[in-house]
C-alpha cells in the first residue's frame, strides 16, 4: 500500500512502477506535476483513494479490472490526462 499523502507535492517523482500494490491512499500523489506515467499492478490492486492524483501531471492511466473502488476526485485537475 502507498499510504495517504506519501508523495504529496513531490516535484521530482516522474514515474512509479509498483508491482504487487493493493491500495493507493488518499492524496498519495496529489500535486505531483512531474509524474506523467504510472504502471499499476494488474493483479491485486483493489482501491484508489480520494484525490490520489489530484493536480498531477499524468498523461495516461489504465485502471486494472481488479480495482473495485476509486475515491472521489481521484483524477481531479489532471489536465494533461487523455
N, C-alpha and C positions, 0 to 999 in steps of 0.2 A: 504494500500500500504506500502511496505517496501521500503524506499527511497534509492536513489543512495548512495552506499558506507556505508550503515548503520552498517554493521558488518564486514567491510573490515579489514582483518588481525586479527580478533578476535580469539585468540588461545584457549579460554576456552569454547566456544559455541559448544556443541556436537549434539544438537537436536533442531528442531523447529517444532511446531505444530501450524499452523496459520489458523484456520477456518475463512471463510469469506474474505480471502485475494483475492484481484482482480488484483494486479500487483506487480511484483518484479523489482526493479530498477536496473540500470547498476551497476555491481560490488558490489551488495548488500552483497554477502557472499564470495567475492574474497579472496583468500589466507587464508581461514579458514580451516586449516589442520585437526582440531579435529572434524569437522562436518562430520558425517558418514550417518546420516539419516535426511530426511525432509519429512514431511507429507504435501502435498499440498491440498488446498481446491478443492473439486470436483464440486463445484457449484459457479462459478463466476470468477475464475482465468482466465484472458484472455491474459496477456502478461508477458513474462520473458525477462528482459533486457539483453543488451550485457554484456558478461563476468560475468554473475550473480554468477557463482560458479567457476570462473577461479582459478585453482590450489587448489581447496578444496579437502577434504578427502572423498567426497561422495562415497559410495559403491554401492548404488542403488537409482534409482529415477523413479517414474512413473509420466509422464506428463498427466494431465487430458485432456479429449477431448474438454473441453471448451477453452483451450489455442489456440489462433489463430496467435500468434506472439512469436517467440523465437529469441532473438537477436544473432548477430554474436559472436561466441566464447563462448556461454553461459556455455558450459561444457569443455572448453579447459583446458588441463593439469589436468584433473580429472583422474589420473592414476589408482585409485582403483575402478573406476566405471565399473560394469559388465553389 
